[in-house]
Every structure is written in structure tokens, then in C-alpha cells.
Amino acid sequence: MVYPDSGGHQGHICLINQVDHNLPSFIIHCSLGNWTHFGDAIRITNPSIFLHSSHPVRVMRINYPLLISTFS
């Protein structure tokens, strides 16, 4: 998922690593806030920062067959 910056462009990115009832329940993401609070920038957390936001969140799915064929 991509959480856009205040301008609505690129921003914070996470990988969804668990889905329950068709909604992401855990994500992996890297942030300065994680580093500041936990001493580790990469954390597995709930997706609340992405799901309860006034910014539009984009969900992207990787097309693995296309990706593999591009580099084969």
C-alpha cells in the first residue's frame, strides 16, 4: 500500500503480510517513527496509519509473471 505525502504523490510504502476478512491486518514498513520509538526502522505493525487517514491510500499488486519475464 502507498500512503501519499501531503501533496498526494509518493509517500510511505508498506508491504501487506497478513490479510483477515479481506482487509490487511499486519504490514511491514520502515519509518523514522519506528526508529525513534523502537530503535528499529523496520517493524511489523497494524495498518492503522494507512487505513484511517484522510489521504487516499493506493493498493498495488505485483504482477510476478510479468516481472519474471522482464528479467529472464
Secondary structure, 3 states (H helix, E strand, C coil): CEEECCCCCCEEEEEEEEEECCEEEEEEEECHHHHHHHCCCEEEECCHHHHCCCCCCECCCCCHHHHHHHHC
